[in-house]
């Protein structure tokens, strides 16, 4: 068999999608955890971000990988965090 799972996904043209999905799941989880710590509900976070509740729902939906950097930045700022993106 040889190779690894990443090689397989790359050969199948699926690596980017799988990595994006995994990253989004982590981001959604982290945002939910920060909301819990700050005792902040979705309506309040959306209001403070200056966005709609439906846009926030998309951000918190683990399977939805379509999220903008601006939305992530707004959420981070409201939650008292700084967005840091690193290419490794």
C-alpha positions as CSV (number, residue, x, y, z in Angstrom):
1,X,0.0,0.0,0.0
2,X,2.7,2.6,1.0
3,X,2.1,6.3,1.3
4,X,-0.2,7.9,3.8
5,X,-3.7,9.2,4.0
6,X,-2.8,12.7,3.0
7,X,-1.2,11.4,-0.1
8,X,-4.3,9.5,-0.9
9,X,-6.5,12.5,-0.4
10,X,-4.2,14.6,-2.5
11,X,-4.3,12.0,-5.3
12,X,-8.1,12.0,-5.2
13,X,-8.2,15.8,-5.2
14,X,-9.8,15.9,-1.8
15,X,-7.1,17.1,0.5
16,X,-8.0,20.8,0.5
17,X,-11.7,20.1,1.2
18,X,-10.9,17.7,4.1
19,X,-8.4,20.1,5.7
20,X,-10.8,23.0,5.3
21,X,-13.6,21.0,6.9
22,X,-11.4,19.9,9.8
23,X,-10.2,23.5,10.4
24,X,-13.8,24.9,10.3
25,X,-14.9,22.3,12.9
26,X,-12.1,23.5,15.2
27,X,-12.9,27.2,14.7
28,X,-16.6,26.6,15.3
29,X,-15.8,24.7,18.4
30,X,-13.5,27.3,19.7
31,X,-16.0,30.1,19.1
32,X,-18.7,28.2,20.9
33,X,-16.4,27.6,23.9
34,X,-15.5,31.3,24.1
35,X,-19.1,32.2,23.9
36,X,-19.8,29.9,26.9
37,X,-17.0,31.4,28.9
38,X,-18.3,34.9,28.3
39,X,-21.9,33.7,28.8
40,X,-22.8,35.2,25.4
41,X,-25.7,34.0,23.4
42,X,-25.9,34.0,19.6
43,X,-28.1,37.0,19.3
44,X,-25.8,39.1,21.4
45,X,-22.7,38.0,19.5
46,X,-24.3,38.7,16.2
47,X,-25.4,42.1,17.3
48,X,-21.9,43.0,18.6
49,X,-20.4,41.7,15.4
50,X,-22.7,43.9,13.4
51,X,-24.0,40.9,11.5
52,X,-27.2,38.9,11.2
53,X,-28.0,35.9,13.3
54,X,-28.1,33.8,10.1
55,X,-24.5,34.9,9.2
56,X,-23.4,33.8,12.7
57,X,-25.2,30.5,12.3
58,X,-23.1,29.9,9.2
59,X,-20.0,30.7,11.1
60,X,-20.9,28.3,13.9
61,X,-22.0,25.5,11.5
62,X,-19.0,23.0,11.5
63,X,-19.8,21.7,8.0
64,X,-20.1,25.1,6.3
65,X,-16.6,26.0,5.2
66,X,-17.7,29.2,3.4
67,X,-16.7,31.9,5.9
68,X,-14.9,35.1,5.3
69,X,-11.9,36.4,7.1
70,X,-13.8,39.5,8.0
71,X,-16.5,37.5,9.8
72,X,-13.8,35.5,11.7
73,X,-12.0,38.8,12.6
74,X,-15.3,40.4,13.9
75,X,-16.1,37.3,16.0
76,X,-12.5,37.2,17.4
77,X,-12.6,40.9,18.3
78,X,-16.0,40.7,20.1
79,X,-14.8,37.7,22.0
80,X,-11.6,39.5,23.1
81,X,-9.3,37.5,20.9
82,X,-7.0,38.2,18.0
83,X,-7.3,36.2,14.7
84,X,-4.0,34.7,13.7
85,X,-3.6,32.8,10.5
86,X,-0.5,30.9,9.8
87,X,0.6,29.0,6.7
88,X,2.6,26.0,7.8
